[in-house]
Amino acid sequence: MISSKIHVHNTERILAACDEEILGLTFRGDGMKITVSEGFYKGELISEETFIERTKSVTIMNLVGNKIVDLAISEGLVSSDNVIIIGDVKHAQMVIL
């Protein structure tokens, strides 16, 4: 499952999503660090289909986790060239213009 939360800030709708099993963990590597904080990423547990549907109504996406980033790549939402790996976890951010 995917943990998903939508944050609204002015006119922006930000979709924060991560692989459920990494929620609350911190990853480090190559001088970078990311904490998959419950405050930002913990929300509804959703299916892949629901995630794809939600991407259609947001302006920014912040994704952490190998499964969720691979799904975003396979759906054409993210280019693999724009993915970073911190420790052993993939991370991608997108702005929809």
Backbone as CSV, one residue per row, in Angstrom:
resi,resn,N_x,N_y,N_z,CA_x,CA_y,CA_z,C_x,C_y,C_z
1,MET,0.843,-1.191,0.000,0.000,0.000,0.000,0.887,1.253,0.000
2,ILE,0.240,2.349,-0.310,0.908,3.650,-0.398,0.319,4.557,0.665
3,SER,1.187,5.226,1.418,0.715,6.249,2.346,0.683,7.562,1.580
4,SER,-0.458,8.233,1.626,-0.661,9.420,0.794,-1.354,10.514,1.580
5,LYS,-0.850,11.732,1.413,-1.448,12.892,2.075,-1.394,14.068,1.109
6,ILE,-2.471,14.810,1.031,-2.501,16.019,0.191,-2.431,17.238,1.103
7,HIS,-1.476,18.095,0.806,-1.300,19.349,1.526,-1.747,20.473,0.593
8,VAL,-2.462,21.440,1.130,-2.907,22.587,0.336,-2.203,23.826,0.872
9,HIS,-1.552,24.549,-0.028,-0.850,25.785,0.321,-1.133,26.807,-0.776
10,ASN,-1.942,27.799,-0.431,-2.405,28.784,-1.410,-3.060,28.053,-2.586
11,THR,-2.529,28.214,-3.782,-3.136,27.558,-4.944,-2.501,26.205,-5.262
12,GLU,-1.508,25.817,-4.476,-0.811,24.556,-4.728,-1.471,23.405,-3.971
13,ARG,-1.556,22.265,-4.652,-2.001,21.011,-4.030,-0.819,20.044,-4.134
14,ILE,-0.258,19.702,-2.978,0.949,18.887,-2.921,0.582,17.470,-2.498
15,LEU,0.943,16.510,-3.322,0.723,15.104,-3.013,2.016,14.535,-2.449
16,ALA,1.991,14.174,-1.180,3.113,13.496,-0.532,2.753,12.023,-0.465
17,ALA,3.602,11.166,-1.014,3.307,9.742,-1.038,4.586,8.941,-0.841
18,CYS,4.446,7.840,-0.110,5.596,6.966,0.128,5.138,5.525,0.232
19,ASP,6.100,4.623,0.073,5.833,3.217,0.330,5.500,3.086,1.819
20,GLU,4.433,2.396,2.122,3.949,2.299,3.506,5.027,1.814,4.471
21,GLU,5.827,0.855,4.058,6.773,0.230,4.981,7.970,1.104,5.347
22,ILE,8.173,2.236,4.662,9.310,3.102,5.013,8.881,4.331,5.800
23,LEU,7.612,4.452,6.090,7.108,5.592,6.855,7.823,5.669,8.200
24,GLY,8.371,6.843,8.510,9.066,7.054,9.773,10.551,6.753,9.744
25,LEU,11.052,6.195,8.644,12.471,5.843,8.562,13.300,7.001,8.011
26,THR,14.602,6.963,8.297,15.557,7.937,7.774,16.578,7.201,6.924
27,PHE,16.897,7.778,5.778,17.866,7.194,4.855,18.993,8.198,4.639
28,ARG,20.230,7.678,4.530,21.409,8.518,4.323,22.292,7.897,3.245
29,GLY,22.941,8.762,2.473,23.897,8.293,1.485,24.398,9.415,0.627
30,ASP,25.655,9.360,0.241,26.279,10.358,-0.631,26.083,11.778,-0.117
31,GLY,26.193,11.956,1.186,26.067,13.281,1.785,24.644,13.794,1.879
32,MET,23.661,12.955,1.562,22.253,13.361,1.623,21.539,12.582,2.722
33,LYS,20.432,13.150,3.165,19.620,12.505,4.191,18.161,12.836,3.921
34,ILE,17.287,11.842,4.073,15.855,12.096,3.977,15.152,11.307,5.080
35,THR,14.256,11.985,5.776,13.409,11.345,6.771,12.005,11.303,6.207
36,VAL,11.433,10.133,6.166,10.080,9.942,5.646,9.138,10.196,6.826
37,SER,8.939,11.473,7.124,8.242,11.863,8.352,6.748,11.587,8.282
38,GLU,6.231,11.107,9.394,4.805,10.825,9.475,3.988,12.098,9.331
39,GLY,4.516,13.223,9.820,3.793,14.478,9.720,3.527,14.912,8.286
40,PHE,4.432,14.568,7.386,4.288,14.979,5.992,3.674,13.889,5.113
41,TYR,4.069,12.640,5.319,3.666,11.561,4.416,2.516,10.693,4.934
42,LYS,2.301,10.659,6.246,1.280,9.754,6.778,-0.111,10.323,6.552
43,GLY,-0.906,9.549,5.862,-2.284,9.928,5.581,-3.065,8.663,5.322
44,GLU,-3.815,8.677,4.266,-4.581,7.497,3.888,-3.683,6.439,3.278
45,LEU,-3.999,5.174,3.545,-3.359,4.084,2.819,-4.196,3.839,1.574
46,ILE,-3.554,3.955,0.420,-4.293,3.870,-0.844,-3.653,2.843,-1.778
47,SER,-4.414,2.435,-2.769,-3.933,1.509,-3.793,-3.163,2.271,-4.870
48,GLU,-2.505,1.530,-5.734,-1.814,2.138,-6.870,-2.800,2.871,-7.771
49,GLU,-3.969,2.293,-7.979,-4.983,2.919,-8.842,-5.445,4.261,-8.264
50,THR,-5.656,4.306,-6.951,-6.075,5.559,-6.310,-4.964,6.595,-6.395
51,PHE,-3.709,6.162,-6.215,-2.578,7.077,-6.352,-2.564,7.717,-7.733
52,ILE,-2.695,6.904,-8.755,-2.679,7.417,-10.137,-3.804,8.425,-10.335
53,GLU,-4.972,8.149,-9.814,-6.104,9.076,-9.928,-5.796,10.403,-9.222
54,ARG,-5.184,10.329,-8.047,-4.870,11.552,-7.292,-3.837,12.420,-7.975
55,THR,-2.959,11.821,-8.748,-1.937,12.629,-9.424,-2.553,13.607,-10.411
56,LYS,-3.774,13.354,-10.818,-4.443,14.213,-11.797,-4.978,15.507,-11.196
57,SER,-5.001,15.608,-9.858,-5.607,16.780,-9.223,-4.619,17.589,-8.389
58,VAL,-3.313,17.356,-8.576,-2.318,18.064,-7.770,-1.368,18.850,-8.672
59,THR,-0.657,19.791,-8.052,0.300,20.606,-8.799,1.752,20.239,-8.483
60,ILE,1.962,19.583,-7.359,3.305,19.172,-6.937,3.211,17.770,-6.358
61,MET,4.225,16.941,-6.637,4.293,15.613,-6.027,5.657,15.417,-5.384
62,ASN,5.651,14.826,-4.205,6.864,14.484,-3.482,6.753,13.004,-3.147
63,LEU,7.598,12.184,-3.756,7.492,10.734,-3.648,8.764,10.136,-3.075
64,VAL,8.600,9.198,-2.139,9.741,8.493,-1.562,9.409,7.006,-1.485
65,GLY,10.315,6.210,-1.999,10.148,4.761,-1.928,10.352,4.149,-3.292
66,ASN,10.964,3.003,-3.324,11.279,2.367,-4.598,10.025,1.982,-5.363
67,LYS,9.016,1.474,-4.668,7.792,1.044,-5.367,7.011,2.231,-5.923
68,ILE,6.824,3.275,-5.124,6.018,4.423,-5.571,6.736,5.171,-6.694
69,VAL,8.047,5.315,-6.607,8.785,6.014,-7.665,8.780,5.178,-8.942
70,ASP,8.958,3.867,-8.825,8.898,3.013,-10.014,7.518,3.072,-10.667
71,LEU,6.461,3.132,-9.855,5.108,3.266,-10.392,4.962,4.588,-11.147
72,ALA,5.460,5.671,-10.556,5.380,6.982,-11.207,6.152,6.985,-12.532
73,ILE,7.278,6.296,-12.566,8.048,6.184,-13.809,7.256,5.399,-14.844
74,SER,6.700,4.270,-14.437,5.968,3.427,-15.393,4.716,4.112,-15.927
75,GLU,4.160,5.041,-15.164,2.977,5.782,-15.594,3.332,7.054,-16.383
76,GLY,4.624,7.301,-16.574,5.061,8.471,-17.326,4.980,9.771,-16.542
77,LEU,4.887,9.689,-15.224,4.798,10.889,-14.383,6.169,11.439,-14.021
78,VAL,7.165,10.581,-14.048,8.529,10.928,-13.648,9.489,10.295,-14.649
79,SER,10.530,11.030,-14.983,11.606,10.465,-15.787,12.633,9.850,-14.846
80,SER,13.120,8.687,-15.194,14.137,8.041,-14.349,15.395,8.897,-14.229
81,ASP,15.613,9.795,-15.181,16.756,10.712,-15.126,16.634,11.708,-13.981
82,ASN,15.426,11.904,-13.464,15.178,12.901,-12.421,14.967,12.281,-11.046
83,VAL,15.371,11.042,-10.888,15.231,10.343,-9.613,16.580,10.329,-8.911
84,ILE,16.567,10.631,-7.618,17.790,10.499,-6.835,17.622,9.305,-5.894
85,ILE,18.741,8.747,-5.507,18.729,7.635,-4.558,19.503,8.081,-3.324
86,ILE,18.829,8.009,-2.198,19.430,8.379,-0.915,19.478,7.105,-0.082
87,GLY,20.679,6.679,0.253,20.812,5.365,0.891,20.442,4.340,-0.156
88,ASP,19.350,3.629,0.078,18.888,2.672,-0.925,17.438,2.939,-1.319
89,VAL,16.996,4.184,-1.125,15.596,4.511,-1.438,15.539,5.611,-2.502
90,LYS,14.590,5.442,-3.427,14.401,6.422,-4.502,13.539,7.571,-4.022
91,HIS,13.851,8.767,-4.561,13.112,9.984,-4.219,12.919,10.818,-5.482
92,ALA,11.713,11.320,-5.654,11.430,12.172,-6.816,10.464,13.269,-6.415
93,GLN,10.659,14.434,-6.983,9.738,15.555,-6.820,9.360,16.045,-8.200
94,MET,8.071,16.404,-8.360,7.601,16.905,-9.629,6.742,18.136,-9.413
95,VAL,6.858,19.053,-10.342,5.985,20.212,-10.379,5.245,20.134,-11.704
96,ILE,3.927,20.185,-11.642,3.117,20.110,-12.849,2.800,21.530,-13.288
97,LEU,3.226,21.889,-14.478,3.008,23.256,-14.979,1.805,23.311,-15.886
